[in-house]
Amino acid sequence: MKKNIILLIIVLSLGLVGCKNKEKVAVKETEDFTGSKYVSVAEVVKADIEAYAEYTGRLAAIEMNDIAPQIPQRIDKIHINEGDFVNKGQLLVSFDKNTVDQLKANYDNVKKNYDRSKELLKSGVIDQKTFDDIEVLYTSTKASYETSMNNLEIRAPFAGIVTNITQKEGENYTPMMSASGVMGLLRIVNLANMKADLSVTDIDLHRIKKGQAVYISSDANPGTVYHGVVSLISASANAMTGLYQCEVKVNNSKQELKHNQFGRFNIVTQKAKNALIIPLSAVIESNIVYVVEDGKAIRREVKTGISSKDSIQIIDGLFLGETVIVDGNIGIADGISVVVR
């Protein structure tokens, strides 16, 4: 019995010691919290700031042409290679003249018969119906010959890059779509000016207007920003998706962006020049910042304006050159001592 009482006293004593130790830890934690707190800071500065609506989309060349002769012909000479840059009017393909020579001989015979028929009609040797049939033959033969003459050569309709050639020298051109989706003998693409069709939500529709600047980036060219402009915003939504078409034209004078390439589009919806700017992380509870004054964190209520990805405009509540807490401001108390890291 005495042993049990002794054990109970020991257990109770250990419990009291544990409670006292916990109290000491709690006191120590309270002292640490109410003492100086380590924070990171940034200055209030003046700078330009822009707000964006961010979208992704596929780039496309504005000028793209699948070129083909109007009639099937034998390819005599291809003067360019895939990947070549060509100027407007440059010779691209020459066709075999033998077919044209045959058409010319046939046309000459039909023309002679047509000219004789006009005299025979005047003299009444043939009737009008016979002459009309001869005239139809003459007209179609002439058109075929002239079409072949006009298709002996293919020249570039505009300056650009030859991206596809679907057939080879010596082959007879046949109009069919190639495996790469080209409907023609070759494709020329002008990459200097491109566009993208973005699908805009209802939320952003009122913020996006024709003429707004757009910044374009691509994973294929990291670190490079291209410039564009909103050229069209549709007045009605797509019946299937409920989204609005927004066309962006892109300046690609160095031709670094490619046809069908994906890009990120930041449409500038708001901007302010020479505004008071602080890091976005300095603002908590939507309108509260902490300023460091004489080693203490001082609570300030601010009026904010435009915000970008990392920064926010301050309209009222701060002054140029003041120091705001950007890290360590969560859970901080007004007037607490701080140590700037």
C-alpha positions in Angstrom: 0.0 0.0 0.0 2.8 2.4 1.0 4.6 1.5 -2.3 1.5 2.5 -4.3 1.2 5.8 -2.5 4.9 6.6 -3.2 4.5 5.8 -6.9 1.5 8.0 -7.1 3.4 10.9 -5.5 6.3 10.4 -8.0 3.9 10.4 -11.0 2.2 13.6 -9.8 5.5 15.3 -9.2 6.6 14.5 -12.8 3.3 15.8 -14.1 3.8 19.1 -12.3 7.4 19.4 -13.6 6.1 18.8 -17.2 3.4 21.4 -16.8 5.9 24.0 -15.5 8.2 23.2 -18.5 5.3 23.7 -21.0 4.5 27.0 -19.3 8.1 28.1 -19.7 8.0 27.1 -23.4 4.8 29.0 -23.9 6.2 32.0 -22.2 9.4 31.8 -24.3 7.3 31.6 -27.5 5.3 34.6 -26.4 8.4 36.5 -25.7 9.8 35.6 -29.1 6.6 36.7 -30.9 6.4 40.0 -29.0 10.0 40.7 -29.4 11.8 41.8 -32.7 10.6 40.0 -35.8 12.7 39.5 -38.9 11.3 41.0 -42.1 12.2 41.8 -45.7 11.4 45.2 -47.1 11.2 47.2 -50.4 11.1 50.9 -51.2 8.1 52.8 -52.6 9.3 53.8 -56.1 7.9 55.6 -59.1 7.6 53.6 -62.3 5.2 52.7 -65.2 2.8 49.9 -64.6 0.5 47.8 -66.8 -2.3 45.3 -66.2 -2.8 42.4 -68.5 -5.3 39.9 -69.7 -3.4 36.7 -70.3 -4.2 34.2 -73.1 -2.6 31.5 -75.2 -3.1 31.0 -78.9 -1.8 29.8 -82.2 0.1 32.1 -84.5 -0.6 32.1 -88.3 0.9 33.9 -91.2 -1.4 36.6 -92.7 -0.1 35.9 -96.2 0.1 32.3 -97.2 -0.5 30.9 -100.7 -0.6 27.4 -102.1 0.5 27.9 -105.7 -0.4 25.6 -108.6 -0.8 25.8 -112.4 -4.4 26.1 -113.6 -4.0 23.0 -115.8 -2.0 19.7 -115.4 1.5 20.2 -116.9 4.9 18.5 -116.9 7.3 20.1 -114.5 10.5 21.1 -116.4 12.5 22.9 -113.7 12.1 23.9 -110.0 14.3 26.9 -109.4 14.0 27.0 -105.6 14.3 24.7 -102.6 12.2 24.3 -99.5 13.3 26.9 -96.9 14.4 29.5 -99.5 13.4 33.1 -99.1 12.0 34.4 -102.4 11.2 38.0 -103.6 7.9 39.0 -105.2 8.0 38.1 -108.9 10.9 35.7 -108.6 10.8 32.6 -110.9 9.9 29.5 -109.0 8.9 26.8 -111.5 9.1 26.3 -115.3 6.9 23.8 -117.2 7.6 21.8 -120.3 6.9 23.8 -123.5 6.1 20.7 -125.6 2.5 20.6 -124.4 2.2 24.3 -125.3 3.7 23.8 -128.8 1.1 21.1 -129.4 -1.7 23.3 -128.2 -0.4 26.1 -130.4 -0.5 23.9 -133.5 -4.0 22.8 -132.7 -5.1 26.4 -132.1 -3.7 27.6 -135.4 -5.7 24.9 -137.3 -8.9 25.7 -135.4 -8.4 29.4 -136.0 -7.9 28.9 -139.8 -11.1 26.9 -139.9 -12.9 29.5 -137.9 -11.8 32.4 -140.2 -12.9 30.4 -143.3 -16.3 29.7 -141.6 -17.0 33.4 -141.2 -16.7 33.9 -144.9 -18.7 30.7 -145.7 -21.5 32.0 -143.4 -21.6 35.4 -145.2 -21.9 33.6 -148.6 -24.6 31.2 -147.2 -22.5 28.0 -147.8 -23.0 27.1 -144.1 -25.9 27.9 -141.8 -25.7 29.7 -138.4 -25.9 26.5 -136.4 -22.8 25.1 -138.0 -20.9 28.4 -137.6 -21.9 28.6 -133.9 -20.5 25.1 -133.3 -17.2 26.1 -135.0 -17.0 29.3 -133.0 -17.5 27.4 -129.7 -14.6 25.1 -130.6 -12.4 28.0 -131.5 -13.2 29.9 -128.3 -12.4 26.9 -126.0 -9.2 26.0 -128.0 -8.0 29.6 -127.7 -8.7 29.7 -124.0 -6.8 26.4 -123.4 -3.8 27.6 -125.4 -3.6 31.0 -123.7 -4.0 29.4 -120.3 -1.1 27.1 -121.0 1.0 30.0 -122.2 0.3 31.9 -119.0 1.2 28.9 -116.9 4.6 28.1 -118.4 6.1 29.8 -115.4 5.2 30.3 -111.8 6.4 33.4 -110.1 6.2 34.4 -106.4 3.1 36.5 -105.7 4.7 38.1 -102.7 8.0 37.9 -100.7 8.2 35.0 -98.4 9.6 31.6 -97.5 9.0 28.4 -99.5 7.8 26.0 -96.9 6.6 23.0 -99.1 7.3 21.6 -102.5 5.0 18.7 -103.2 6.3 17.3 -106.5 9.6 16.8 -108.4 11.1 17.8 -111.8 9.9 15.6 -114.6 6.6 14.7 -113.0 3.3 15.7 -114.3 1.6 18.1 -111.9 -1.7 16.7 -110.6 -3.9 18.8 -108.3 -4.3 17.0 -105.1 -3.7 17.7 -101.4 -0.3 16.6 -100.1 0.3 14.8 -96.8 1.3 18.2 -95.3 -2.0 19.7 -96.1 -0.8 21.7 -99.1 -3.2 22.1 -102.0 -0.8 22.9 -104.8 2.7 22.5 -106.2 4.3 24.6 -103.5 3.5 26.9 -100.5 4.9 30.3 -99.8 4.5 31.9 -96.4 5.2 35.5 -95.5 6.1 35.5 -91.8 6.8 39.2 -91.4 3.2 39.9 -90.4 1.3 37.3 -88.4 -2.0 37.1 -86.5 -3.6 35.0 -83.8 -7.3 34.4 -83.0 -7.8 34.3 -79.3 -11.0 33.2 -77.5 -11.9 35.8 -74.9 -14.2 35.2 -71.9 -17.1 37.4 -70.7 -15.0 38.6 -67.8 -12.4 40.2 -70.0 -14.6 41.3 -72.8 -15.2 44.8 -71.3 -11.5 45.3 -70.7 -10.3 44.5 -74.2 -10.6 47.1 -77.0 -9.4 47.4 -80.6 -6.0 49.1 -80.7 -4.7 47.9 -77.4 -1.0 46.8 -77.2 -0.2 43.1 -76.9 3.1 41.5 -75.7 3.7 38.1 -77.2 6.2 35.4 -76.0 7.0 31.9 -77.1 8.8 28.9 -75.6 10.8 28.6 -78.8 12.4 32.0 -78.2 12.7 32.4 -74.4 13.4 35.9 -73.2 12.2 37.6 -76.4 9.1 39.7 -76.4 7.2 40.5 -79.6 4.8 43.4 -80.1 1.3 43.2 -81.5 -2.1 45.0 -81.4 -5.7 44.0 -81.0 -7.1 44.4 -84.5 -10.6 43.0 -84.0 -12.9 42.0 -81.1 -16.2 40.3 -82.1 -19.5 41.7 -81.0 -21.1 38.3 -80.5 -20.1 35.1 -78.8 -19.5 31.8 -80.5 -22.7 29.8 -80.2 -20.9 26.6 -79.2 -18.2 27.9 -76.8 -19.7 31.2 -75.5 -16.4 32.9 -76.1 -15.6 36.0 -78.2 -13.0 36.1 -81.0 -10.2 38.5 -80.5 -7.8 39.0 -83.4 -4.2 40.1 -82.7 -1.8 41.2 -85.4 1.8 40.6 -84.6 5.0 42.3 -85.9 7.4 39.5 -86.8 9.9 41.5 -88.9 12.8 39.2 -87.9 10.7 36.2 -88.9 11.6 34.4 -85.7 8.0 33.3 -85.0 6.7 30.5 -87.1 3.4 29.6 -88.7 1.2 27.4 -86.4 3.4 28.1 -83.4 1.8 28.6 -80.0 2.4 31.8 -78.0 1.4 33.6 -74.8 -0.4 36.9 -75.3 -0.5 39.6 -72.7 -3.1 42.2 -73.7 -2.5 45.6 -72.0 -5.9 46.5 -70.4 -4.7 49.3 -68.1 -1.6 51.4 -67.7 -0.3 54.2 -65.6 2.9 56.2 -66.1 5.2 57.5 -63.3 3.0 55.9 -60.6 3.9 55.0 -57.0 4.7 51.2 -57.1 5.3 48.6 -54.4 5.6 44.8 -54.6 2.3 43.0 -54.7 3.3 40.9 -51.7 3.5 44.0 -49.5 -0.4 44.3 -49.5 -2.4 42.1 -47.2 -6.1 42.1 -46.5 -6.5 43.9 -49.9 -5.6 47.4 -48.5 -3.2 47.0 -45.6 0.6 47.5 -45.7 3.2 47.7 -42.9 5.8 50.5 -43.1 9.0 50.3 -41.2 9.6 53.5 -39.0 12.3 53.7 -36.3 12.6 49.9 -36.3 8.9 49.3 -35.8 6.2 48.0 -38.1 3.5 50.6 -38.6 0.1 49.6 -40.0 -1.1 51.7 -42.9 -4.4 51.6 -44.9 -3.8 52.3 -48.6 -5.8 52.9 -51.7 -4.6 50.7 -54.6 -4.9 51.0 -58.3 -3.5 48.9 -61.2 -1.8 45.6 -60.4 0.5 43.5 -62.5 1.9 40.1 -61.9 4.4 41.3 -59.3 3.6 45.0 -58.5 0.7 47.2 -57.5 0.0 50.9 -57.8 -0.6 52.9 -54.7 -3.0 55.9 -55.1 -3.1 57.0 -51.5 -1.5 56.1 -48.1 2.2 55.9 -48.9 4.9 58.3 -50.0 7.9 57.9 -52.3 10.9 56.4 -50.6 9.1 54.9 -47.7 10.0 51.3 -46.7 7.2 48.6 -46.7 7.4 45.0 -45.5 7.2 42.5 -48.3 8.0 39.3 -46.3 7.2 38.6 -42.7 4.1 40.8 -42.8 1.6 38.0 -42.2 0.4 37.9 -38.6 2.5 40.9 -37.7 1.2 43.4 -35.1 1.1 47.2 -35.3 4.0 48.7 -33.5 6.1 45.5 -33.1 9.9 45.9 -33.3 11.3 44.4 -36.6 14.8 43.6 -37.8 15.3 44.0 -41.6 17.1 41.1 -43.2 
